[in-house]
Amino acid sequence: MISIESIEIRGESDLGPFWGGITFEGGLQVVAADNGYGKSLAVTGIAWCLGLEKMFGLQGNDIACFPLAGRDCLDFGNTANIPIRSSQASLTIQRNDGLRIRITRAIVGNPETLVIEEIAQDSIIQRTSKLQVHLLTMKDDVRGFQNFLFKWIGLPREQAMTNLGTVSDIYLENLAPLLFIEQKEGWTDLQALQVYRYGIQQIADISVEYLLGALEALHDRLESRRRQCERRDSKPV
């Protein structure tokens, strides 16, 4: 699988450039600080770089998930409410084989495109690509971000049945609530809302089976839902 190596937030304000970041080690990480030191900004930056804002009930590319310090204004020393001209988040993740990528996405600017930098073990950039965060993100072999990410991580492409009886790809934002605790909604609420937000029934069970590699159970669940929909549609009105 993957591990998070670092998250950085940088940008330009009316008083000049600003930057902040956290580097992570292996194992459980605990981040503690007083209010206003960027904890929520860092966590939101991780989700933002992975295109996960939809799991918060937002439209794609909506920066409302960020605190004001990343999208509107910030404080420098004794000066408050300094307007932000541009800002971006950069997330570096690493595979078990040591290969890394840095994902950079604008916050204030153009958030529709991600910049992917593939980093060799000697920190040399091997290749830079620009991918679409949400437009045909799973289906576009050339520009789709999640298509790229699933292949890079080695995640299988699987499907689930929606409330409408149609088949949908399982996206990263369907899986992430199992691993993400959000300050306002918490863990259980964020997971429960997936049914409403994505229209995929039993999404919590589906996510667990997917992440545990129980693909046969996942396939059986999809086939069972498919038969239920066929029986429902065949009933006389």
Secondary structure, DSSP 8 states (H G I E B T S, - for coil): -EEEEEEEEEEEETTEEEEEEEE--SS-------TTSSHHHHHHHHHHHTT-GGGGT--TT-GGGS-HHHHTEEEETTEEEEEEEEEEEEEEEEETTS-EEEEEEEEES-TTEEEEEEE-TTS-EEEEEEEESSTTTTT-TTTBHHHHHHHHHT----EEEBTTS-EEE--HHHHGGGT--BTTTHHHHHHHHHHHHH-BTTHHHHHHHHHTT-HHHHHHHHHHHHHHHHHHHHS--
